Amino acid sequence: MSSHASSGESGVSSRLHHAADRGSRSEAEQRRFFEDVSSLTREAEKRIDVIERFIDVAGLPVRIRYAGNAMYDALWPALAHLEIPPTDEPGATLRLWTSAGTGLRMVPPPVGRDAFTDRGDIWGYDSRVVRSAFLWGESALALLDTTIGEGIYWVEDPAAIPYWAKASPLRTLFHWLMLAEGKQLIHAACVGQEDGAVLICGRGGVGKSTTALSCLDAGMRYVSDDYLVVGLDPEPMAYSLYGTAKLVAEKAAAFGSFGGRAAQDAAKPGEKAVVAIAGEHGSRLVRRLPIKAILTPRFADDAATNFAPTSSAALIRAAVFTTTAQLPHAGRETYAFVERLVETVPGCEIRLGRDIGAVPAAIEALLADEIAMPPRRIDTSATLPLVSVIIPVFNGTHFLPDAIRNVVSQDIGKLEIIVVDDGSTEDVGAALEALPVDVRLLRQANAGPSAARNRGLAAAAGDYVAFLDVDDLWTPGALHLLGAALAADPDLDAVHARARLVRYGAEDAYLGSPEETFPYYIGAGLYRRSAFDKAGVFDATLRFGEDTEWFARARLVGARILELPEDVLLVRRHDGNMTAGKSLVEVNTLQVFKRIRDLQNRRKV
């Protein structure tokens, strides 16, 4: 956000923002870190036996060098089905080592702990030539020099690698390698027959593994139930990456021979068992299948499995959400890739019936055209009431073209755009006249973002209202998602989702996951106009923390706000939106808490 940025962030989010203020490290600094780790890696390989294997990853020959048996035993089994004969000219070389096996300590991190995000991104280390990530869940460092195709994966102790990292090892390195090949790792399952398959997309728990493994157990071909590689040229193709399946042991009995192995292999309560696709199922594990349809599953209360229309936006979200939440450096490129995929391949919703054993027959009938593919559903925004989008501006005219294009690209049929010039010294009117879109312009003396939003709200004609700071962007389909949820429940006052931090000018490089961001970004929501009648407008006396205060006040007066897990807002960080002084933030935070306490006390009287 520009000079109107909300500054209610605190805790982890605030620390990350301060780390980002230091800016990107130079290419030379980032390369120097890679070279230091690379030198240490080669020393580690001298101290312990190296096991070398070659695999084919979506057509790319990759050499993997495991320094020691412990690393090999932990990270090879999931990849063994991709093994190919050795080649003198691999497309990439990945070097894996551990301090526990070699006695070598990793070089000190180049930044403080507050620069590491949960997803793996390292603030300031955003080079597209030398990739860097610290993977908290694995306590692992991943690096890739894209110019020579050399990757490094280091862990302190392979015994501590979690089960899911053993089931899908080196995911980050493969992600970066595939981007360079024009392909994309996607969190999805894929099953079918030799002439075509379905790609099954969705967040964890929606039925991807259930669907894929029931099809495998019934004799269908299997590519993945977790992460795979997708290519688009010359035709959409799903490539196998991991020869594993993950099962909850208590539910595995439904999958025939998997049940016993899953129950036996489950390591800890609450963890899934990692099962190798071998034995009687090994011949069904294939390296690739052409994608004929995209399915997004959900469990239904019907006995039979059936298919229902869904929208392009829903299919995109199903494929993108977990992928971008888990893969460092995944961002706009991933959205663009999935959009191309969804435009190319038909898709629908699969409603999984209670009889899981009948799921494979339903999918085979769909692939054989015995069941007609439901037509793509018209996005629900076509039936939405007028949506007023309010954009406050204070000397941010250079952001306006991007902001207006972003709003228009949401493809909302009934749309009103209101720009509020909050006392800018720049010519906001001239900037708007240069745009090929009719926009309402309101002007006021400089009074801050709250007053600017209130000014726009007073002039808005829409029953639904959204707010976008001029230097932020909505993700594709954001207003469709929020609008559909708001329209589905007339008792809701607002629908609010998540924001994701990006650096201005590098919007495809997400800085961490939505869980790490400030939870009350106004721009991440869609509001009924009546919500402000119920809760009041924004507190214009607050220059910071006004978003936190409004949400607290809304909940205190009983407003119903639905929280969604998707990320819908890209908050672009840049020099113009950094908080001027910490003391000012602290003062305003105290003011916010005081107002909330006063509201609570008044309600008790």
C-alpha positions in Angstrom: 0.0 0.0 0.0 1.2 3.5 -0.6 1.1 6.3 1.9 -2.3 5.0 2.8 -0.9 1.6 3.9 -2.6 0.0 6.9 0.0 -0.5 9.6 -1.8 -2.7 12.1 0.6 -5.5 11.5 2.3 -6.9 14.6 4.3 -9.9 15.8 5.8 -12.1 13.2 4.3 -10.1 10.3 5.8 -6.9 11.6 9.2 -8.4 12.0 9.1 -9.8 8.5 8.2 -6.3 7.2 11.1 -4.8 8.9 13.4 -7.4 7.4 12.0 -6.6 4.0 12.8 -2.9 4.5 16.4 -3.8 4.0 15.6 -4.6 0.4 16.8 -7.2 -2.0 20.4 -8.4 -1.6 22.5 -7.9 -4.7 23.0 -10.7 -7.2 26.6 -10.8 -6.1 25.7 -11.4 -2.4 23.2 -14.1 -3.3 25.7 -15.9 -5.5 28.4 -15.6 -2.9 26.1 -17.4 -0.4 25.5 -20.2 -3.0 29.2 -20.6 -3.7 30.0 -20.8 0.1 27.4 -23.5 0.5 28.5 -25.2 -2.7 32.1 -25.3 -1.5 31.0 -26.9 1.8 28.9 -29.4 -0.1 31.9 -30.6 -2.1 33.9 -31.0 1.1 31.0 -33.0 2.6 31.1 -35.4 -0.4 34.8 -36.0 0.2 34.1 -37.2 3.8 31.4 -39.8 3.1 30.5 -42.3 0.4 28.3 -40.8 -2.3 25.5 -42.7 -3.9 24.6 -41.5 -7.4 21.3 -42.0 -9.1 19.7 -40.6 -12.3 16.0 -39.9 -12.8 13.8 -38.5 -15.5 11.7 -35.6 -14.2 9.1 -34.7 -16.9 11.7 -35.3 -19.6 14.6 -33.6 -17.8 17.4 -36.0 -16.9 18.5 -35.2 -13.3 21.5 -36.6 -11.4 21.1 -36.9 -7.7 24.2 -37.3 -5.4 23.3 -38.7 -1.9 26.1 -38.1 0.6 25.7 -41.1 2.8 23.3 -44.0 3.2 21.0 -42.1 5.6 20.1 -39.4 3.1 19.7 -42.1 0.4 17.5 -44.3 2.5 15.3 -41.3 3.5 14.9 -39.6 0.1 15.4 -42.1 -2.7 12.4 -44.6 -2.4 9.8 -42.0 -3.5 11.8 -41.3 -6.6 13.0 -44.8 -7.5 10.3 -45.4 -10.2 11.8 -42.5 -12.2 15.3 -44.1 -12.4 17.1 -44.0 -15.8 20.5 -45.2 -16.9 23.4 -42.8 -16.1 24.1 -40.0 -18.6 27.2 -37.9 -19.1 25.1 -34.8 -19.7 22.3 -34.5 -17.2 20.0 -31.5 -17.3 20.6 -30.8 -13.6 22.6 -32.2 -10.7 21.3 -32.2 -7.1 23.7 -32.6 -4.2 22.2 -33.9 -0.9 24.1 -33.9 2.3 23.8 -33.7 6.1 25.9 -32.3 8.9 25.1 -35.4 11.1 26.8 -37.7 8.6 29.8 -35.5 7.6 30.7 -33.6 10.7 30.5 -30.3 8.8 28.4 -27.4 10.1 26.4 -25.3 7.6 27.7 -21.8 7.0 25.9 -19.1 9.1 22.7 -17.8 7.6 23.2 -14.6 5.6 20.2 -12.9 7.3 18.5 -12.9 10.7 15.8 -15.4 11.6 13.1 -12.8 11.0 13.9 -12.9 7.3 12.8 -16.5 6.9 9.1 -17.1 6.1 7.1 -20.2 6.8 6.7 -21.1 3.1 10.5 -21.0 2.7 11.2 -17.7 1.0 14.1 -15.7 2.4 13.4 -12.0 2.5 15.9 -10.2 0.3 17.0 -13.4 -1.4 14.7 -13.2 -4.4 17.1 -13.7 -7.3 15.7 -15.6 -10.3 19.2 -16.8 -11.2 20.3 -18.2 -7.8 17.3 -19.5 -6.0 17.3 -19.8 -2.2 14.9 -21.2 0.4 14.9 -22.3 4.0 12.2 -24.9 4.5 11.1 -24.6 8.1 9.0 -27.8 8.1 12.0 -29.9 7.1 14.7 -27.7 8.7 16.3 -27.8 5.3 18.2 -25.5 3.1 17.5 -25.6 -0.7 19.6 -23.7 -3.3 19.7 -23.8 -7.1 22.0 -22.1 -9.5 19.9 -22.0 -12.6 22.8 -21.1 -14.9 24.5 -24.4 -14.3 21.6 -26.5 -13.1 23.2 -27.3 -9.8 21.0 -27.7 -6.7 21.8 -28.3 -3.1 19.7 -29.8 -0.3 21.0 -29.8 3.2 19.5 -30.9 6.5 21.1 -31.1 10.0 20.0 -34.7 10.6 18.1 -36.9 8.1 16.5 -38.7 11.0 14.5 -35.6 11.6 13.1 -35.3 8.1 9.2 -35.4 8.4 7.2 -38.2 6.8 5.6 -35.9 4.2 9.1 -34.7 3.0 10.1 -38.3 2.6 6.9 -38.9 0.6 7.6 -35.9 -1.7 11.3 -35.2 -1.4 13.2 -32.2 -3.0 9.9 -30.6 -3.9 11.3 -27.1 -3.9 14.2 -28.0 -6.2 12.0 -29.7 -8.7 9.6 -26.8 -8.6 12.4 -24.4 -9.7 13.8 -26.8 -12.3 10.4 -27.3 -13.9 9.8 -23.5 -14.1 12.9 -23.2 -16.2 11.4 -26.0 -18.5 8.1 -24.2 -18.9 6.3 -26.8 -16.7 4.7 -26.5 -13.3 4.5 -28.5 -10.1 0.9 -28.7 -9.0 -0.6 -30.0 -5.8 -3.0 -32.5 -7.4 -3.8 -36.2 -8.0 -4.0 -37.8 -11.4 -5.5 -41.1 -12.5 -6.9 -42.5 -15.7 -6.1 -44.9 -18.6 -3.4 -44.8 -21.3 -5.4 -42.6 -23.6 -6.4 -40.0 -21.0 -6.6 -39.0 -17.3 -8.3 -36.6 -14.9 -6.4 -34.1 -12.9 -7.9 -33.8 -9.4 -7.3 -30.5 -7.7 -8.2 -29.1 -4.3 -6.9 -28.4 -0.8 -6.0 -31.2 1.6 -9.0 -33.0 2.9 -11.4 -32.5 0.0 -11.0 -36.0 -1.4 -8.0 -36.0 -3.8 -6.2 -39.0 -2.3 -9.5 -40.8 -1.7 -10.4 -40.5 -5.3 -6.9 -41.4 -6.7 -6.3 -44.4 -4.5 -9.8 -45.8 -5.0 -9.1 -45.7 -8.8 -5.6 -47.3 -8.4 -7.1 -50.1 -6.3 -9.7 -50.6 -9.0 -7.0 -51.1 -11.7 -6.7 -47.7 -13.2 -3.4 -46.0 -14.1 -1.9 -43.8 -11.4 0.3 -40.7 -11.7 0.0 -39.1 -8.3 -2.1 -38.4 -5.2 0.0 -35.4 -4.1 2.4 -33.4 -6.2 3.1 -33.9 -9.9 4.4 -32.0 -12.9 2.1 -30.6 -15.6 3.2 -29.5 -19.0 1.0 -27.8 -21.6 2.9 -28.2 -24.9 2.1 -29.8 -27.3 -0.8 -31.1 -25.1 -1.7 -30.9 -21.4 0.3 -33.7 -19.8 0.6 -34.9 -16.2 4.0 -36.3 -15.2 4.7 -38.6 -12.2 7.0 -37.2 -9.6 6.6 -39.4 -6.5 5.8 -43.1 -6.4 4.1 -42.9 -3.1 0.7 -42.5 -1.5 -0.2 -41.0 1.8 -3.0 -42.5 3.8 -4.6 -42.0 7.2 -4.2 -45.5 8.7 -7.7 -45.6 10.3 -9.4 -45.0 6.9 -7.2 -47.2 4.8 -9.3 -50.3 5.0 -11.4 -49.0 2.1 -8.4 -49.4 -0.2 -7.9 -53.2 -0.2 -4.2 -54.1 0.2 -3.3 -50.6 1.2 -5.1 -51.0 4.5 -2.7 -53.4 6.1 0.4 -51.6 4.9 -0.9 -48.2 5.9 -1.7 -49.4 9.4 1.7 -51.0 9.7 3.6 -48.0 8.4 1.9 -45.3 10.4 4.6 -43.8 12.6 2.8 -41.4 14.9 -0.8 -40.7 15.8 -2.2 -38.0 13.5 0.4 -38.7 10.8 -0.4 -40.3 7.5 1.3 -43.5 6.5 3.6 -43.2 3.4 3.0 -46.2 1.2 5.1 -47.1 -1.8 3.1 -47.9 -4.9 4.7 -51.3 -5.6 3.9 -55.0 -5.7 0.5 -55.7 -7.3 0.0 -51.9 -7.9 3.5 -51.2 -9.4 2.5 -51.8 -13.0 -0.2 -49.2 -12.7 2.2 -46.4 -11.7 2.9 -44.7 -14.9 5.3 -41.8 -15.7 2.8 -39.7 -17.6 -0.8 -39.4 -18.9 -2.5 -36.9 -21.1 -4.9 -34.7 -19.2 -8.5 -34.9 -20.5 -10.4 -33.2 -17.7 -9.9 -31.3 -14.5 -12.0 -32.3 -11.5 -12.4 -30.5 -8.1 -13.8 -33.0 -5.5 -16.0 -32.6 -2.6 -17.7 -35.2 -0.4 -21.5 -35.4 -0.9 -24.2 -37.1 1.0 -25.5 -39.0 -2.0 -24.9 -42.7 -2.4 -23.6 -42.4 -5.9 -20.8 -40.2 -7.3 -21.9 -37.6 -9.8 -20.6 -34.6 -11.7 -21.7 -31.0 -11.5 -20.8 -27.7 -13.3 -18.2 -25.4 -11.8 -16.6 -22.2 -12.9 -13.2 -21.5 -14.3 -12.4 -19.4 -11.3 -13.2 -22.3 -9.0 -10.9 -24.7 -11.0 -8.1 -22.2 -10.9 -8.4 -21.7 -7.2 -8.5 -25.4 -6.6 -5.2 -25.9 -8.4 -3.4 -22.8 -7.2 -4.2 -22.5 -3.5 -2.0 -25.2 -1.9 0.6 -25.0 -4.7 1.4 -21.3 -4.0 1.0 -21.8 -0.2 3.8 -24.4 -0.1 6.2 -23.8 -2.9 8.8 -21.0 -2.5 8.8 -18.4 -5.3 5.5 -19.7 -6.6 3.4 -16.7 -7.7 2.1 -15.0 -10.7 3.7 -17.5 -13.1 1.8 -20.3 -11.4 -1.5 -18.4 -11.7 -0.8 -17.8 -15.4 0.1 -21.4 -16.0 -3.0 -22.7 -14.4 -5.2 -20.2 -16.2 -3.8 -21.6 -19.5 -4.5 -25.1 -18.3 -8.1 -24.4 -17.3 -8.7 -22.6 -20.6 -7.4 -25.6 -22.5 -9.0 -28.6 -20.6 -12.7 -29.1 -19.7 -13.5 -29.3 -16.0 -16.2 -29.8 -13.5 -16.9 -30.7 -9.8 -16.9 -34.4 -8.8 -19.3 -35.0 -5.9 -18.0 -38.1 -4.1 -20.8 -40.4 -3.0 -20.8 -42.5 0.1 -19.9 -45.6 -1.9 -16.2 -44.8 -2.5 -15.8 -48.1 -4.4 -18.1 -46.7 -7.1 -15.9 -43.7 -7.8 -13.6 -45.3 -10.3 -16.5 -46.5 -12.5 -17.9 -42.9 -12.6 -14.5 -41.5 -13.6 -14.0 -44.1 -16.3 -17.5 -43.4 -17.7 -16.6 -39.6 -17.8 -13.3 -40.3 -19.7 -15.1 -42.7 -22.1 -17.7 -40.0 -22.8 -20.4 -42.3 -21.5 -21.2 -39.4 -19.1 -21.4 -35.9 -20.6 -19.0 -33.4 -19.2 -21.2 -30.7 -17.4 -20.9 -27.3 -19.1 -18.6 -24.7 -17.5 -20.7 -22.8 -15.0 -21.1 -19.1 -15.5 -19.3 -17.4 -12.7 -21.7 -16.3 -9.9 -20.6 -12.7 -10.2 -22.9 -12.3 -13.2 -25.8 -12.4 -10.8 -24.3 -10.2 -8.1 -25.7 -6.7 -7.3 -23.7 -3.7 -8.2 -20.2 -3.7 -6.6 -18.6 -0.4 -5.7 -14.8 -0.5 -5.6 -13.3 2.3 -3.6 -9.6 3.2 -4.2 -8.0 5.9 -1.9 -5.0 7.7 -3.4 -2.4 10.0 -1.9 0.3 10.8 -4.4 0.2 7.3 -5.9 -0.8 8.2 -9.5 1.8 5.9 -11.0 0.0 2.9 -9.4 -3.4 3.8 -10.9 -3.1 2.1 -14.3 -2.2 -1.3 -12.6 -5.0 -0.8 -10.0 -7.7 0.0 -12.5 -6.7 -2.8 -14.9 -6.7 -5.2 -11.9 -10.2 -4.2 -10.9 -11.5 -4.5 -14.5 -9.8 -7.9 -14.9 -12.0 -9.2 -12.1 -14.7 -9.4 -14.8 -17.6 -8.3 -12.5 -20.6 -7.5 -14.6 -22.0 -4.7 -12.5 -19.1 -2.6 -11.3 -18.5 0.9 -10.1 -15.0 2.3 -9.5 -14.6 5.3 -7.2 -11.1 6.9 -6.7 -10.8 9.2 -3.7 -8.0 11.8 -4.0 -6.9 12.4 -0.4 -5.2 15.8 -1.0 -2.6 14.6 -3.4 -0.1 17.1 -4.8 0.0 15.0 -8.0 -2.7 15.4 -10.7 -4.9 12.4 -10.0 -7.5 13.6 -12.5 -5.0 13.7 -15.4 -3.8 10.2 -14.5 -7.4 8.9 -14.7 -8.2 10.7 -17.9 -5.4 8.7 -19.6 -7.1 5.4 -18.7 -9.6 3.8 -21.0 -12.1 3.3 -18.2 -14.8 5.5 -16.7 -14.0 6.1 -13.1 -15.6 8.3 -10.5 -13.2 10.8 -8.9 -13.8 12.3 -5.5 -11.4 14.9 -3.9 -10.9 15.9 -0.4 -8.2 17.6 1.7 -5.7 15.2 3.1 -7.3 13.4 6.0 -5.9 9.9 5.9 -7.1 6.5 4.5 -10.0 6.1 6.9 -11.5 9.4 5.9 -10.9 8.6 2.2 -12.7 5.3 2.5 -15.6 6.9 4.3 -15.8 9.6 1.6 -16.0 6.9 -1.1 -18.5 4.9 1.0 -20.8 7.9 1.3 -20.9 8.2 -2.5 -21.0 4.5 -3.4 -24.1 3.2 -5.2 -23.4 -0.5 -4.8 -25.0 -2.9 -2.3 -21.6 -4.6 -2.1 -18.5 -2.6 -1.4 -14.8 -3.4 -1.8 -11.7 -1.4 -0.9 -8.4 -1.6 -2.8 -5.4 0.5 -1.8 -4.0 1.9 -5.0 -0.7 -0.1 -4.9 -2.2 -3.4 -4.0 -3.7 -6.0 -6.4 -6.4 -8.6 -6.1 -5.6 -12.2 -7.2 -7.5 -13.6 -10.3 -11.1 -14.3 -9.4 -10.9 -12.7 -6.0 -14.2 -10.8 -6.3 -15.9 -13.8 -7.8 -14.9 -15.9 -4.8 -15.9 -13.2 -2.2 -19.1 -12.3 -4.1 -20.3 -15.9 -4.4 -19.8 -16.5 -0.7 -21.6 -13.3 0.2 -24.5 -13.9 -2.1 -24.9 -17.5 -0.9 -25.8 -16.4 2.7 -28.0 -13.3 2.9 -27.3 -13.1 6.7 -23.6 -12.4 6.2 -22.4 -8.8 6.6 -19.0 -9.4 5.0 -16.7 -12.1 3.6 -13.0 -11.8 4.4 -10.1 -13.8 3.2 -6.3 -13.6 3.3 -3.6 -11.4 1.9 -0.2 -12.3 0.7 2.9 -10.1 0.8 4.9 -9.5 -2.4 7.6 -7.0 -3.4 6.6 -4.3 -5.8 8.0 -5.1 -9.2 8.3 -8.8 -8.4 4.7 -9.8 -7.8 5.4 -13.3 -8.9 7.7 -13.8 -5.9 5.4 -14.2 -2.8 7.1 -13.3 0.5 5.8 -16.1 2.7 2.4 -17.6 3.1 -1.0 -15.9 4.0 -0.8 -17.2 7.5 2.1 -14.8 8.2 0.4 -11.7 7.1 -1.6 -9.1 9.1 -5.0 -10.7 9.4 -7.2 -7.6 9.0 -6.4 -6.1 5.6 -9.6 -4.2 4.5 -8.8 -5.0 0.9 -9.1 -8.7 1.5 -12.9 -8.5 2.0 -16.2 -7.8 0.3 -18.8 -6.0 2.4 -22.5 -5.4 2.3 -23.3 -1.7 2.4 -25.5 -2.5 5.4 -22.5 -3.7 7.3 -21.4 -0.1 7.8 -24.9 0.8 9.0 -24.5 -1.8 11.7 -20.9 -1.3 12.7 -20.3 2.3 11.7 -17.6 3.6 9.3 -13.9 3.7 9.7 -12.4 5.8 12.6 -11.0 8.8 10.8 -8.9 9.8 13.8 -6.7 6.7 13.3 -4.0 6.9 10.7 -2.9 3.4 11.5 -4.7 0.4 12.9 -8.1 1.5 11.6 -8.7 -1.9 10.0 -8.1 -3.8 13.3 -10.4 -1.4 15.1 -13.2 -1.7 12.6 -13.2 -5.5 12.6 -13.2 -5.6 16.4 -16.0 -3.1 16.5 -18.0 -5.0 13.9 -17.7 -8.3 15.8 -18.7 -6.6 19.1 -21.9 -5.3 17.5 -22.7 -8.8 16.2 -21.8 -8.5 12.5 -21.5 -11.8 10.8 -18.2 -12.1 8.9 -17.2 -15.3 7.1 -13.5 -16.0 7.0 -12.2 -17.9 3.9 -8.8 -19.6 3.7 -7.9 -18.4 0.2 -5.5 -15.6 -0.5 -7.3 -12.8 -2.5 -5.0 -9.8 -2.0 -1.4 -9.1 -3.0 0.0 -6.5 -0.7 2.9 -4.9 -2.6 5.7 -3.7 -0.3 7.9 -0.8 -1.4 9.6 2.2 0.1 6.6 4.4 -0.1 4.4 2.3 2.2 6.8 1.6 5.0 5.7 3.0 8.4 7.5 6.2 9.1 8.1 5.7 12.8 7.6 2.8 15.2 6.5 5.0 18.0 3.6 6.3 15.9 2.5 2.7 15.3 2.8 1.9 19.0 0.8 5.0 19.9 -2.0 4.1 17.4 -2.0 0.5 18.5 -2.7 1.7 22.1 -5.4 3.9 20.8 -7.0 0.9 19.0 -6.9 -1.3 22.1 -8.4 1.6 24.2 -11.3 2.1 21.7 -12.0 -1.7 21.7 -11.9 -1.7 25.5 -14.2 1.3 25.7 -16.7 -0.5 23.4 -16.6 -3.6 25.5 -17.2 -1.6 28.7 -20.1 0.3 27.1 -21.7 -3.0 26.1 -21.5 -4.3 29.7 -23.4 -1.3 31.1 
